[in-house]
Amino acid sequence: MSQTNGTPAADQPHRYTAADIEVLDGLEAVRRRPGMYIGSTDQRGLHHLVYEIVYNSIDEAMAGWCDRIEVTILKNCHVKVTDNGRGIPVEVHPATKRSALETVLTYLHAGAKFGGQGYRVSSGLHGVGASVVNALSTWLKAEVRRDGKVYQQEYRHGVPQGNIVTLGTSTENGTTIIFEADRHIFNSCEYDFNTIAERLRELAYLNKGAEIYFKDERTDQEKTFYFDGGVASLIRFLNKQRQVIHDQPIYISKQLNGVGVEVAFQYHDDQVETSLSFANCVNTIDGGTHLSGFRAALTRVLNDFAQKNKLLKNDEHLLGEDVRIGLTSVVNVKLAEPQFEGQTKGKLGNQEVKSIVETAVADELAIYLERHPDETRTIVDKCYTSAKAREAARKARDLVLKKSSLDGGTLPGKLAGCSERNPINCEIFVVEGDSAGGSAKQGRDRRFQAILPLKGKILNVQKSPEKMLEHEEIRILVTALGTNIGEELDINRLRYHKVIIMTDADVDGAHIRALILTFFFNHMRILLDQGHLYIAQPPLYRISSGDNLHWVYSEEEKDKVLRQMAHSKKVEVQRYKGLGEMSPQQLWDTTLNPETRTLLKVNVGDAIAAEAVFQMLMGSEVQPRKEFIQAYASSVRNLDV
């Protein structure tokens, strides 16, 4: 019973008053909750610090003031970014009474990106980037070359260590930022050269004429990116391992109503669509109004040309999906006030952009088609062939639906379901073969874990999408997930919010995993985008000596364990080539148990690199795949023959 004299009982909660409201001043909020500003404090967040400083230089490039950016990872894991832009202003800011440089680096939402005359368009986190990097750095030094002088100011944990000092004179303009990420905030301060290089490559494609030089002093690796062709160069890169049906990408660049529209596309003989879209250098993985405008213009103009030149019958017309099969396209827009939907900026929402892009593309494309009639007829013929294939596929699909349960009916018999009915709490393991499936079914937690064994290698849908629904294992997989596929795909009907691919740790297992990933990548990409797809990591070895047992997941870990057990008696090393070799209890302990397992989350953080890799490994061109195997054959270990 509680007390009644106004004094709370000892076990009652503390009274909530104004004194309980904590106010974090300046950049302290960033240091306290870094994930709110950069997403995470793992390597992805660490790399984001680099990108945010680079974005400031990219803004100078987009404004026409900068044409060279240098990014260097120093040997002490400091990062240096230098540009030849105008240099951040150093005079006193009228509102903060501090220098403009200090204001930019210490005030959130301070910058030339909020309606002033500094930048018409901008990238990055819209004014919080530089100050966030400063807050999350143990040490940061800013050097500005401007008005014939060189200025410098240093910071620690976002706090200035003195006023701006003048170092000397310079005939050049620009800004240099050097920073050291705070090791107390980030799990690791190890930068990955290839990951950063791919993002810098992407930025160079999106800002034609800007040269980006990248060097890693730790390993002496360096790369320079410069693409005078802009996104047309990107199209050539994406299609370099494909058989294209017209030699040069169709390229459109136009300024309309204050929006810069840059579009490039090219058709090839594969049956998949690759569409990338960007707004102010942000990869809009979910598309948006700019992509919708491009697609609408493409469909309308190709239909107009086909009708005008009697390439279609009077009652025939091409649908949007007909003109996108075998299409690689990039839509890149730059605008003053982008409106991104969601925290991840995955979709552009500016409604006016759709009509702007549609008008710009339609006007320029109509002129191009009239000037290149032979190429255009080849394109229309391909689209018309796709239309006929679509109709044939529809009839085949209707037949398949009658014979199977893709429409959400009976679940496949080989699926071992779970008792939990809330999809958020459910996970499904897509397992290679009946043997592994049997162990998994016995070892799982039946309350929330479902098991779906697939036999053999599923169809390579990168090559044969038209035969996809005829393939039994793909129908079974789609049926088990419950979402359907294609235009009928409904992610809200997904029965399991964790879809986990679990294959053997051998060459065949890797191949099957790649085939399943290709299917999801091309036909159910939303599972990747929304974070539902994972890869299980079964152990490679079981190393034991008496009661001393180790499950080992890599060659390096095996060597380390063996060195530690060098003086033990009778060390046994067992290599697991297949999941079926493990007992149900072993499979639970190592791969199924959420408390002890390791899962890799599949995402498409770098769309350009992902598209290129999937095309190389799973596409129709043999030579690039052969060259890849020859290049990396010497590094292959545990080859099962």
Secondary structure as UniProt FT lines:
FT   TURN            10..11
FT   HELIX           18..20
FT   TURN            26..27
FT   HELIX           28..32
FT   HELIX           35..38
FT   HELIX           43..62
FT   TURN            63..64
FT   STRAND          68..73
FT   TURN            75..76
FT   STRAND          79..83
FT   TURN            94..96
FT   HELIX           100..106
FT   TURN            108..109
FT   TURN            124..127
FT   HELIX           129..135
FT   STRAND          137..146
FT   TURN            147..148
FT   STRAND          149..156
FT   TURN            157..158
FT   STRAND          159..160
FT   STRAND          165..169
FT   STRAND          174..181
FT   TURN            183..185
FT   HELIX           193..206
FT   TURN            208..209
FT   STRAND          211..216
FT   TURN            217..220
FT   STRAND          221..225
FT   TURN            228..230
FT   HELIX           231..238
FT   TURN            239..241
FT   STRAND          250..256
FT   TURN            257..258
FT   STRAND          259..268
FT   STRAND          274..279
FT   TURN            280..281
FT   STRAND          282..283
FT   TURN            285..286
FT   HELIX           289..308
FT   TURN            309..310
FT   TURN            314..315
FT   HELIX           320..324
FT   TURN            325..326
FT   STRAND          327..334
FT   STRAND          340..341
FT   TURN            342..345
FT   STRAND          347..348
FT   HELIX           351..371
FT   HELIX           373..403
FT   TURN            406..408
FT   TURN            413..414
FT   HELIX           423..425
FT   STRAND          427..432
FT   HELIX           433..443
FT   TURN            446..448
FT   STRAND          449..454
FT   TURN            461..463
FT   HELIX           465..470
FT   HELIX           472..481
FT   HELIX           486..488
FT   HELIX           491..493
FT   STRAND          498..502
FT   HELIX           507..523
FT   HELIX           525..529
FT   TURN            530..531
FT   STRAND          533..536
FT   STRAND          541..545
FT   TURN            546..547
FT   STRAND          548..552
FT   HELIX           555..564
FT   TURN            565..567
FT   STRAND          572..575
FT   HELIX           579..581
FT   HELIX           584..587
FT   HELIX           588..592
FT   TURN            594..596
FT   STRAND          599..601
FT   HELIX           607..618
FT   HELIX           622..632
FT   HELIX           633..635
//
